[in-house]
């Protein structure tokens, strides 16, 4: 009895465990199925490939600092060598020279060829140490590596700003299209009601068949527009997923709704002030590049400074005529230690030309900084003017939308009471849809202009 119930109980518990895991996994996926704007930006900052590459550049820069520091640490090497002299190299003596001092030279005018090769087997095991004690290039290299790391950090921030900008615009594009789809659905239902009532009136002989056909044409056009906007909405979702680094084959929803936007002069001034050029990551990046170029100028200027290093060697050597004696005879040791100073004297004017290039590059960076200042001022002015224009246009389109809605309401009432024609209703419907399209176009333009002004002022994304 026990042998049959225990496995069933285990199977029962395993099934419940599997069910709980599936429920937990589904809950986890559900928790990620809706994103607010901030959540979408945070997701993009973690998953966008451009940000990931910038972070890898920072890791490379930090590793480069470690590599530069390692150059100032003692460098130790061990060299092992074994050679076998197959045939010694000949040595030639001129004619008339004696090989043994004090004895007459051999007769003849031929050169004398002698073989000097030493022993047949030579071996060595030598350890060497080199420690760089002073080098101006090394010290400046350490400083440059730290500045380069700071530059890589700024590049990460620049990538995040771009990602935040693209996600924000794509997010609002989805929200605007969603509002358009909701209104188009209401418009289709309203035309369906009008079409149904008109058909009933046609059956009763109150209106002609052409009145029904006009409304059918209007409805078909409206349904086509609805389908087009739906496809645009699908494309907007794909673009948002792409900017977020989200898998394109996985769907999600937006947890925020398009609220009524409010623009004011105080809001614009709050974005612009206080403002410093260093708030823009592009200007801060140029400042770091200027620091790097300044270090490069100093490095070229001090390239004639001497370098000091500590050097030492110690090893064992052996040389025998046969392998047997090579193994049995003891090895002899030798070593040395000392300092080495390297003083550049003349480099063929290479330093002069390198210094000229480095100084010119520094002037270019400074000119680019001044040019960027002017560009930032222009961007601020353009973004502010565009925001004001789009905000004014949005207000006017809001008035037109309210007016078109009121005209449509009155026209429908007149038509139901028999004092108006369906042509007036159709024209009012077309004007209302056009007002809706113009309004949401102006709304999105105003949102984009607000994002551009935030970016121009360096306040779109701040770590």
Long-range contacts (C-beta under 8 A, 24 or more apart in sequence): 32-252, 33-251, 33-252, 33-253, 34-252, 34-253, 34-254, 34-255, 35-244, 35-252, 35-253, 35-254, 35-255, 36-254, 36-255, 36-256, 37-167, 37-168, 37-171, 37-256, 39-255, 40-167, 40-171, 40-240, 40-244, 40-254, 41-163, 41-164, 41-167, 41-168, 41-461, 43-244, 43-245, 43-246, 44-163, 44-164, 44-167, 44-243, 44-244, 44-245, 45-160, 45-163, 45-164, 46-245, 47-244, 47-245, 47-246, 48-159, 48-163, 48-243, 48-244, 48-245, 49-245, 50-159, 50-162, 50-163, 51-156, 51-159, 51-160, 51-163, 53-159, 54-152, 54-155, 54-156, 54-158, 54-159, 55-156, 57-152, 57-155, 57-156, 58-149, 58-152, 58-153, 58-155, 58-156, 60-152, 61-145, 61-148, 61-149, 61-151, 61-152, 62-149, 64-145, 64-148, 65-142, 65-145, 65-146, 65-148, 65-149, 68-138, 68-141, 68-142, 68-145, 69-142, 71-132, 71-138, 71-141, 72-132, 72-135, 72-138, 72-142, 73-131, 74-129, 74-130, 74-131, 75-129, 75-130, 75-131, 75-132, 76-127, 76-128, 76-129, 77-127, 77-128, 78-125, 78-126, 78-127, 78-128, 79-124, 79-125, 79-126, 79-127, 79-128, 79-315, 80-124, 80-125, 81-122, 81-123, 81-124, 81-125, 81-126, 82-121, 82-122, 82-123, 83-121, 83-122, 83-123, 84-120, 84-121, 85-117, 85-118, 85-119, 85-120, 85-121, 85-122, 87-117, 88-115, 88-116, 88-117, 88-118, 89-115, 89-116, 89-117, 90-114, 90-115, 91-115, 91-116, 118-319, 119-319, 119-320, 119-321, 120-320, 120-321, 120-322, 121-318, 121-319, 121-320, 121-321, 121-322, 121-323, 121-326, 122-317, 122-318, 122-319, 123-317, 123-318, 123-319, 123-326, 123-331, 124-315, 124-316, 124-317, 124-318, 125-315, 125-316, 125-331, 126-313, 126-314, 126-315, 126-316, 127-313, 127-314, 127-315, 128-311, 128-312, 128-313, 129-310, 129-311, 129-312, 129-313, 130-309, 130-310, 130-311, 131-309, 131-310, 131-311, 132-307, 132-308, 132-309, 133-308, 133-309, 133-310, 133-339, 134-306, 134-307, 134-308, 135-307, 135-308, 136-299, 136-302, 136-303, 136-305, 136-307, 137-299, 137-302, 137-303, 137-307, 140-295, 140-298, 140-299, 140-302, 141-299, 143-295, 144-292, 144-295, 144-296, 144-299, 147-288, 147-291, 147-292, 147-295, 148-292, 150-288, 151-285, 151-288, 151-289, 151-292, 154-281, 154-284, 154-285, 154-288, 155-285, 157-281, 157-461, 157-463, 158-281, 158-282, 158-285, 160-461, 160-463, 161-281, 161-455, 161-460, 161-461, 163-243, 164-460, 164-461, 165-451, 165-455, 165-460, 165-461, 166-243, 167-240, 167-243, 167-244, 168-451, 168-460, 169-447, 169-448, 169-451, 170-236, 170-239, 170-240, 170-243, 171-240, 171-254, 171-256, 172-258, 172-444, 172-447, 172-448, 173-236, 173-239, 173-240, 173-444, 174-233, 174-236, 174-237, 174-240, 174-254, 175-254, 175-256, 175-257, 175-258, 176-258, 176-440, 176-443, 176-444, 176-447, 177-229, 177-232, 177-233, 177-236, 178-233, 178-254, 178-258, 179-258, 179-440, 180-229, 180-436, 180-437, 180-440, 181-226, 181-229, 181-230, 181-233, 183-436, 184-222, 184-225, 184-226, 184-229, 185-226, 187-222, 187-429, 187-432, 187-433, 188-219, 188-222, 188-223, 188-226, 190-429, 191-215, 191-218, 191-219, 191-222, 191-429, 192-219, 194-412, 194-422, 194-425, 195-219, 197-416, 198-422, 206-418, 207-422, 211-421, 211-422, 214-422, 214-423, 214-426, 215-422, 215-425, 215-426, 218-426, 218-429, 218-430, 222-429, 222-433, 225-433, 258-443, 261-394, 261-443, 261-446, 261-447, 261-450, 263-387, 263-391, 263-394, 263-446, 263-450, 268-384, 268-387, 268-388, 268-453, 271-453, 271-454, 271-457, 271-459, 272-380, 272-384, 272-453, 272-457, 275-380, 275-457, 275-458, 277-372, 277-373, 277-376, 279-457, 279-458, 279-459, 280-372, 280-376, 280-456, 280-458, 281-458, 282-372, 282-376, 283-369, 283-372, 283-373, 283-376, 286-365, 286-368, 286-369, 286-372, 287-369, 289-365, 290-362, 290-365, 290-366, 290-369, 293-358, 293-361, 293-362, 293-365, 294-362, 296-358, 296-361, 296-362, 297-355, 297-358, 297-359, 297-362, 300-351, 300-354, 300-355, 300-358, 301-355, 303-344, 303-347, 303-351, 303-354, 304-344, 304-347, 304-351, 306-341, 306-342, 306-343, 306-344, 307-341, 307-342, 308-339, 308-340, 308-341, 309-339, 309-340, 309-342, 310-337, 310-338, 310-339, 310-340, 311-337, 311-338, 311-339, 311-340, 312-336, 312-337, 312-338, 313-337, 376-456, 379-452, 379-456, 380-453, 380-456, 380-457, 382-456, 383-449, 383-452, 383-453, 383-455, 383-456, 384-453, 386-449, 386-452, 386-453, 387-446, 387-449, 387-450, 387-452, 387-453, 389-449, 390-442, 390-445, 390-446, 390-449, 391-446, 391-449, 393-442, 393-445, 393-446, 394-439, 394-442, 394-443, 394-445, 394-446, 396-442, 397-435, 397-438, 397-439, 397-441, 397-442, 397-443, 398-439, 400-435, 400-438, 400-439, 401-432, 401-435, 401-436, 401-438, 401-439, 403-435, 404-428, 404-431, 404-432, 404-434, 404-435, 405-432, 405-435, 407-431, 407-432, 408-432
